[in-house]
Amino acid sequence: MTLLLQLVYSGSDIFSLLERGFEYSQVAKLIEEAVEKGYLTERDEKLLLTNSGIERMRKNEKGVKRKDGGWISPYELYKKQKMSLSEIYLPSSNDKLFKARQDR
């Protein structure tokens, strides 16, 4: 969601999302969800960020430390929830991360 908001904010197109492996249907669903949540609005056949969309984007940017000050977020597909030090992560065969590593 954050990457979509950043792309709309910068005036870019959706090809960045497609290059990251998203399907057109997934991009459409992200846009629909962002409009429903009030982050985006459509005007003159263009997507625009609302005030709450800008706030959401900036809130997420504060939590991500970037060395170069860029606006590209980490690939959300590979993010996992924090675990305690005593837990061990074993991906299931259905896990997207597991499948991506098998394809290499």
N, C-alpha and C positions, 0 to 999 in steps of 0.2 A: 504494500500500500504506500509506503514511504517513497519508494522509487517512482511510482506513478505520480504522486504529488509533486515530487521534485522535477519530473519531466514536464508536467503541465506548467509549473512555475517558471521553468527556464524556456518554455516555448518549443520544446523538442517534440519529436513524434514518437510513436510507439515502437519503432524499430529496435530501440535499445532493449525493450522487453522481449521482443521476438528473438533477438540475438542471444538472450539469456535462456532461451528454451521455452518461453511461454507460448501457448497456442493463441490464435485469435479469439477463441471462445473464452479463454481464461482472462485475456486482457479486457474483453467486453464485460465479463463478470466483475472484474476489479473496478472498472469504471462505474458500472451499475451500483456496486456496493458503496463506492465513494460518493456518488450522487445521493443515494438513500441516507447515508450518514451525515450529509450536509457539508462534505469536504469540497465537492466540486459542484459547479453549476454549468449549464449549457446556455450559451447566448450566441446568436448569429452563427450557428453550427460550429462553435468553438467551445472547448472546455476551459473553464476559468476556475481558479482557486477561490474559495470563499474565505472569510476571515477565520472560521474554525479550521479550514484546511491548512491555511498558513500556520496557524497555531499548532496544529497536530504535526506538521512537517518540522517546524522549529523545535518542538518538544522532543521529537525523535532524534534530531540532529545533535542536540546537547548530550545525549547519551552515547554517541559514537565519536570516539577520538580518531581523528584523521591526521596523518603525518603531514600531508601536503595541503591541508585545508580545503580539499575538494569536496564535491557534493555527492559523490557516488557512495551508496550505502553497501554494507556487506550483503552478500548473497543470502537472502532469507531462507532459502531451501536448506542450507547447511547449518542453520542455527538450531541448537538444542537447548532445552531448559537446563539450568544449573542443577547440579547434583551434589550430594555430599561427598566428601573425600573417601568415604567407605563404600560408595556405590561404584559399580562397573558398568559401562555402557556396552551392550552387545546389540548391534543393529539386527532387526528382523529382515527376512528376505523381502518384505514389502516396503521397507524403509527406502525413501528416495535417495538418501546418501549411499546406502548399500548398493543400489542399482547403478548409481552414477560411477562408483568406483569399479564395479564389475565390467563396465563398458570400456575401460581403459585398456 
